[in-house]
Amino acid sequence: MSFKTVLDNFFSLIYYIYYSIICAVAVRMSLVRLLLPHEHRKLGTAHKGVCGNLFYPHNTMTARYCRRIRKEITIMYKIASKRELNPSVVMMEIDAPLVAKKALPGQFIILRVDEDGERIPLTVAGTDRERGTVKIIFQIVGRTTKKLSFKSEGESITDFVGPLGKPTELDGISRACIVGGGVGCAIALPIAEALHEAGAHVTSIVGFRSRDIVILEDEFQACSDELIMMTDDGSCGREGNVTVPLKEMLESGKKFDMIIAIGPLIMMKFVTLTAKPFGIPVTVSMNPIMIDGTGMCGGCRLTLCRDGERVTKFACVDGPDFDGYEVDFDEAMSRGRMYMPFERHAYEATCNLFAKEAE
């Protein structure tokens, strides 16, 4: 190899290294103020070190551009409407046209209420593509949902990302039974609506503890060929749980192409056990065990019994829908109980904080 060739290769290497550094710096300057924690994004603040001013620009066109982008994002995630469905369940429509354009039944979003908030996944409860809004329904059970419930119509939330997860498979279904329990009905509703719009015969069975916490009754009535309401105390519809009418219909010879169960883990487990002797496919949503929503935390890990082997999957990236006959519900319920003390503590701390601010 000649000296000229070696020299040419050397300068080519220097050029590519220099070009890569310039590209990396440009990308970092454009995105750092969108991705870093709030305290690192303040204008006029540069981190200590040789490259402080380079990687954390201030008083520059890039910084002003990033600030304008963040302002536009904040405006985009405005709460277009808010309605309390019962004392502990709230429905909101979020102004997020890009998410509304792509979201399908069964998918979810991740949101943050404010700059210092945690990320939580919530399943899309409906979209209005013309208005560019996404409907979410959540139960106030922890710190973040409590903070979100204090937001009013017209206010904004910091982040709203999606759609994520795999949409529910609805192709080829002409007769479906939708089984929803509690706030899980919020997830079941868009699936029932999509099947109804596609011309399928929809039988909906929805269950609650009592009349006081019933939600979305009119909406289910509008998209169901047959609606069966169940409450534990019989205050609305029939008395009992959702497996009672399901078993009656299956024993009478009624056929379904698919049973879709969404609700508490214990409910989905017994819906699956009820349908198993009749050989009807059952799809369950493992949304209740999701925490981070990106596959990084491992909190939504679940075990599937597939072809005689135990296979590990993640609800957020591999689901949230799974074959009910494959899911190890007992393991999933045991793991879910691990987080209850921490969530209760965080919820109480948030309630105390809001109480002090109100004084």
C-alpha positions as CSV (number, residue, x, y, z in Angstrom):
1,M,0.0,0.0,0.0
2,S,1.5,3.3,-1.1
3,F,2.0,6.3,1.2
4,K,-0.5,8.3,-0.8
5,T,-3.2,5.6,-0.2
6,V,-2.5,5.6,3.5
7,L,-2.7,9.3,3.7
8,D,-6.0,9.4,1.8
9,N,-7.5,6.8,4.1
10,F,-6.3,8.8,7.2
11,F,-7.9,12.0,6.0
12,S,-11.1,10.2,5.1
13,L,-11.2,8.7,8.6
14,I,-10.7,12.2,10.1
15,Y,-13.4,13.6,7.8
16,Y,-16.0,10.9,8.8
17,I,-15.2,11.4,12.5
18,Y,-15.6,15.2,12.2
19,Y,-18.8,14.8,10.2
20,S,-20.2,12.3,12.8
21,I,-19.4,14.7,15.7
22,I,-21.1,17.6,13.9
23,C,-24.3,15.5,13.2
24,A,-24.4,14.3,16.8
25,V,-24.0,17.8,18.2
26,A,-26.7,19.1,15.9
27,V,-29.2,16.4,16.9
28,R,-28.3,16.9,20.6
29,M,-28.8,20.6,20.4
30,S,-32.2,20.1,18.8
31,L,-33.5,17.5,21.1
32,V,-31.9,18.0,24.4
33,R,-34.5,20.5,25.6
34,L,-37.3,18.2,24.7
35,L,-35.9,15.1,26.4
36,L,-34.0,16.2,29.5
37,P,-35.6,16.8,32.9
38,H,-37.0,20.2,33.4
39,E,-34.2,21.5,35.6
40,H,-31.7,20.7,32.8
41,R,-33.7,22.5,30.1
42,K,-33.9,26.0,31.6
43,L,-32.5,28.7,29.4
44,G,-29.2,30.2,30.6
45,T,-28.2,27.0,32.4
46,A,-25.1,25.2,31.1
47,H,-23.7,22.1,32.7
48,K,-20.2,22.2,34.1
49,G,-17.5,20.8,31.8
50,V,-15.7,21.5,28.6
51,C,-18.7,20.9,26.4
52,G,-21.3,22.6,28.6
53,N,-22.1,25.4,26.2
54,L,-21.9,23.2,23.2
55,F,-24.4,20.5,24.3
56,Y,-26.7,22.7,26.4
57,P,-27.1,25.8,24.3
58,H,-28.6,29.0,25.7
59,N,-29.4,32.3,24.1
60,T,-29.2,30.7,20.7
61,M,-31.6,30.2,17.8
62,T,-31.7,26.4,18.7
63,A,-32.8,27.2,22.2
64,R,-35.5,29.6,21.1
65,Y,-36.7,27.0,18.5
66,C,-36.9,24.2,21.1
67,R,-38.8,26.5,23.4
68,R,-41.3,27.3,20.7
69,I,-41.7,23.6,19.9
70,R,-42.4,22.7,23.6
71,K,-45.0,25.5,23.7
72,E,-46.7,24.0,20.7
73,I,-46.6,20.6,22.2
74,T,-48.2,21.9,25.4
75,I,-51.0,23.5,23.5
76,M,-51.6,20.3,21.5
77,Y,-52.2,18.3,24.7
78,K,-55.0,20.4,26.0
79,I,-57.9,18.8,27.8
80,A,-60.8,19.4,25.4
81,S,-63.5,18.0,27.7
82,K,-63.8,16.4,31.1
83,R,-66.7,14.4,32.6
84,E,-67.0,12.4,35.8
85,L,-68.6,9.1,35.1
86,N,-68.8,8.2,38.8
87,P,-67.1,9.4,41.9
88,S,-63.8,7.6,41.1
89,V,-63.9,7.4,37.3
90,V,-63.2,10.3,35.0
91,M,-63.4,10.6,31.2
92,M,-61.3,13.2,29.3
93,E,-60.8,14.1,25.7
94,I,-57.3,15.2,24.9
95,D,-56.5,17.4,21.9
96,A,-53.9,15.1,20.2
97,P,-54.6,15.0,16.4
98,L,-51.6,12.9,15.5
99,V,-52.5,10.2,18.0
100,A,-56.2,10.4,17.0
101,K,-55.3,9.8,13.4
102,K,-53.5,6.5,14.0
103,A,-55.1,5.0,17.2
104,L,-57.0,1.7,16.9
105,P,-59.1,-0.2,19.4
106,G,-57.0,-2.0,21.9
107,Q,-54.0,0.3,21.7
108,F,-52.8,2.6,24.5
109,I,-51.1,5.9,25.2
110,I,-48.5,7.1,27.7
111,L,-49.0,10.4,29.5
112,R,-47.4,12.6,32.0
113,V,-49.5,15.2,33.9
114,D,-46.6,17.6,34.5
115,E,-42.8,18.1,34.2
116,D,-42.1,16.1,37.4
117,G,-44.8,13.4,36.9
118,E,-44.4,9.7,36.2
119,R,-45.4,8.1,33.0
120,I,-48.5,5.9,33.1
121,P,-50.2,3.9,30.3
122,L,-53.9,4.3,29.6
123,T,-55.9,2.5,26.9
124,V,-57.5,4.6,24.2
125,A,-61.3,4.7,24.9
126,G,-62.2,6.3,21.6
127,T,-61.1,8.8,19.0
128,D,-62.6,11.7,17.1
129,R,-60.4,12.1,14.0
130,E,-62.2,15.1,12.7
131,R,-61.8,17.0,15.9
132,G,-58.4,15.4,16.6
133,T,-59.2,14.3,20.1
134,V,-58.4,11.1,22.0
135,K,-60.7,9.8,24.7
136,I,-59.3,8.4,27.9
137,I,-61.1,7.0,30.9
138,F,-59.3,6.3,34.2
139,Q,-60.0,5.3,37.7
140,I,-58.5,7.4,40.5
141,V,-56.3,4.8,42.3
142,G,-52.9,6.3,42.7
143,R,-50.8,9.5,42.7
144,T,-50.8,10.3,38.9
145,T,-54.5,9.6,38.4
146,K,-55.3,11.7,41.4
147,K,-53.2,14.6,40.0
148,L,-54.8,14.1,36.6
149,S,-58.3,14.3,38.1
150,F,-57.6,17.7,39.5
151,K,-57.0,19.0,35.9
152,S,-59.8,21.0,34.5
153,E,-61.1,21.4,30.9
154,G,-59.0,23.8,29.0
155,E,-55.8,23.0,31.0
156,S,-53.0,21.0,29.5
157,I,-50.9,18.0,30.3
158,T,-47.1,17.7,29.5
159,D,-46.8,14.5,27.5
160,F,-49.3,12.3,25.5
161,V,-47.5,9.7,23.4
162,G,-49.0,7.0,21.2
163,P,-50.6,4.9,19.9
164,L,-48.7,2.1,21.4
165,G,-49.3,-1.7,21.6
166,K,-50.9,-4.0,19.1
167,P,-54.5,-3.3,18.1
168,T,-57.2,-5.9,18.9
169,E,-57.5,-8.4,16.0
170,L,-61.1,-8.1,14.8
171,D,-60.8,-9.4,11.2
172,G,-63.2,-12.3,10.4
173,I,-65.4,-11.9,13.5
174,S,-69.1,-11.9,12.7
175,R,-70.4,-12.8,16.1
176,A,-68.7,-11.6,19.2
177,C,-69.3,-11.5,22.9
178,I,-67.7,-8.6,24.7
179,V,-67.3,-9.0,28.5
180,G,-66.4,-6.0,30.5
181,G,-65.9,-5.5,34.2
182,G,-65.7,-2.2,36.0
183,V,-63.4,0.4,34.5
184,G,-62.4,-2.3,32.0
185,C,-65.6,-1.4,30.1
186,A,-63.8,1.8,29.0
187,I,-61.4,-0.5,27.0
188,A,-64.1,-2.8,25.8
189,L,-66.4,-0.1,24.4
190,P,-64.3,1.0,21.4
191,I,-63.9,-2.7,20.5
192,A,-67.6,-3.2,20.6
193,E,-68.2,-0.1,18.5
194,A,-65.6,-1.2,15.9
195,L,-67.3,-4.6,15.6
196,H,-70.7,-3.0,15.4
197,E,-69.6,-0.6,12.6
198,A,-68.1,-3.6,10.7
199,G,-71.6,-5.3,10.8
200,A,-70.8,-8.0,13.4
201,H,-73.4,-9.2,15.8
202,V,-72.3,-7.9,19.2
203,T,-73.4,-9.3,22.6
204,S,-72.1,-7.3,25.5
205,I,-72.0,-8.4,29.1
206,V,-70.9,-5.7,31.5
207,G,-70.6,-6.0,35.2
208,F,-70.2,-3.7,38.2
209,R,-70.4,-3.9,42.0
210,S,-73.5,-1.6,42.2
211,R,-75.6,0.9,40.3
212,D,-73.6,3.8,41.8
213,I,-70.5,3.0,39.7
214,V,-72.1,1.9,36.4
215,I,-70.4,3.7,33.5
216,L,-71.1,3.9,29.7
217,E,-74.4,2.1,29.8
218,D,-76.0,4.2,27.0
219,E,-72.8,3.8,24.9
220,F,-72.9,0.0,25.1
221,Q,-76.6,0.0,24.4
222,A,-76.0,1.9,21.2
223,C,-73.4,-0.5,19.8
224,S,-74.7,-3.9,21.1
225,D,-77.3,-6.1,19.5
226,E,-77.8,-7.6,23.0
227,L,-76.7,-5.9,26.3
228,I,-76.7,-7.7,29.6
229,M,-76.1,-5.6,32.7
230,M,-74.8,-7.4,35.9
231,T,-74.3,-6.0,39.4
232,D,-73.1,-7.8,42.5
233,D,-76.1,-6.5,44.5
234,G,-78.7,-6.6,41.7
235,S,-79.2,-2.8,41.8
236,C,-78.9,-2.5,38.1
237,G,-79.7,-5.4,35.7
238,R,-79.3,-8.9,37.0
239,E,-77.7,-9.9,40.2
240,G,-74.4,-11.8,39.9
241,N,-71.1,-11.7,38.0
242,V,-70.5,-11.7,34.3
243,T,-69.8,-15.4,34.0
244,V,-73.4,-16.3,34.9
245,P,-75.1,-15.1,31.7
246,L,-72.1,-16.2,29.6
247,K,-72.4,-19.7,30.8
248,E,-76.1,-19.7,30.3
249,M,-75.7,-18.6,26.7
250,L,-73.0,-21.1,25.9
251,E,-74.9,-24.0,27.5
252,S,-78.0,-23.1,25.4
253,G,-75.9,-23.6,22.3
254,K,-75.2,-19.9,21.4
255,K,-72.0,-19.6,19.2
256,F,-69.4,-16.9,19.1
257,D,-66.4,-16.4,16.8
258,M,-64.6,-14.7,19.7
259,I,-65.1,-13.8,23.4
260,I,-63.2,-10.6,24.3
261,A,-62.8,-10.2,28.1
262,I,-61.5,-6.9,29.6
263,G,-61.5,-6.1,33.3
264,P,-59.9,-7.2,36.6
265,L,-57.6,-10.2,36.2
266,I,-59.8,-12.4,38.4
267,M,-62.7,-11.7,36.1
268,M,-60.8,-12.5,32.9
269,K,-59.5,-15.7,34.5
270,F,-63.0,-17.0,35.2
271,V,-64.4,-15.9,31.9
272,T,-61.7,-18.0,30.3
273,L,-62.4,-21.0,32.5
274,T,-66.2,-20.6,31.7
275,A,-65.5,-20.6,27.9
276,K,-62.9,-23.4,27.9
277,P,-65.3,-26.4,27.9
278,F,-67.0,-25.0,24.8
279,G,-63.8,-24.4,22.8
280,I,-64.6,-20.8,21.9
281,P,-61.5,-18.5,21.5
282,V,-61.0,-16.0,24.3
283,T,-59.0,-12.8,24.0
284,V,-58.0,-11.0,27.2
285,S,-56.4,-7.6,27.7
286,M,-53.5,-7.5,30.1
287,N,-53.6,-3.7,30.3
288,P,-54.2,-3.9,34.1
289,I,-50.6,-5.1,34.8
290,M,-48.8,-2.5,32.7
291,I,-46.7,0.1,34.5
292,D,-44.1,1.7,32.3
293,G,-45.6,0.9,28.9
294,T,-42.3,0.7,27.1
295,G,-40.9,-2.8,28.0
296,M,-38.1,-1.4,30.1
297,C,-39.4,-2.0,33.7
298,G,-40.5,-5.6,33.4
299,G,-43.5,-4.9,35.6
300,C,-45.9,-6.2,33.0
301,R,-44.0,-9.5,32.5
302,L,-46.4,-12.5,32.2
303,T,-46.0,-16.1,31.5
304,L,-47.8,-17.9,28.7
305,C,-48.3,-21.7,28.6
306,R,-47.8,-22.3,24.9
307,D,-47.4,-25.7,23.3
308,G,-46.4,-27.2,26.6
309,E,-43.7,-24.6,27.3
310,R,-43.7,-21.6,29.6
311,V,-43.0,-18.5,27.5
312,T,-42.3,-15.0,28.9
313,K,-43.9,-12.0,27.3
314,F,-44.5,-8.3,28.1
315,A,-48.0,-6.9,28.0
316,C,-46.9,-3.5,26.7
317,V,-44.8,-4.5,23.7
318,D,-46.2,-8.0,22.9
319,G,-49.8,-7.2,23.7
320,P,-51.8,-5.9,25.5
321,D,-54.1,-8.6,24.0
322,F,-53.3,-12.3,24.5
323,D,-55.0,-15.7,24.2
324,G,-56.8,-16.2,27.4
325,Y,-56.1,-19.9,27.5
326,E,-52.4,-19.3,27.5
327,V,-52.1,-16.7,30.3
328,D,-50.9,-17.7,33.8
329,F,-53.4,-15.5,35.6
330,D,-52.4,-16.6,39.1
331,E,-48.8,-15.4,38.6
332,A,-50.0,-12.1,37.1
333,M,-52.3,-11.4,40.0
334,S,-49.5,-12.2,42.5
335,R,-47.1,-9.8,40.8
336,G,-49.8,-7.1,40.7
337,R,-50.3,-7.3,44.4
338,M,-46.6,-6.4,45.0
339,Y,-47.2,-2.8,44.0
340,M,-50.3,-2.1,46.0
341,P,-48.7,-0.8,49.3
342,F,-46.4,1.6,47.4
343,E,-49.3,2.9,45.2
344,R,-51.5,3.4,48.3
345,H,-48.7,5.4,50.0
346,A,-48.1,7.6,46.9
347,Y,-51.9,8.2,46.6
348,E,-52.2,9.2,50.2
349,A,-49.2,11.5,50.0
350,T,-50.7,13.2,46.9
351,C,-54.0,13.7,48.6
352,N,-52.3,15.3,51.6
353,L,-50.4,17.6,49.3
354,F,-53.5,18.8,47.6
355,A,-55.2,19.3,50.9
356,K,-52.4,21.5,52.1
357,E,-52.5,23.6,48.9
358,A,-56.3,24.1,49.4
359,E,-55.8,25.5,53.0
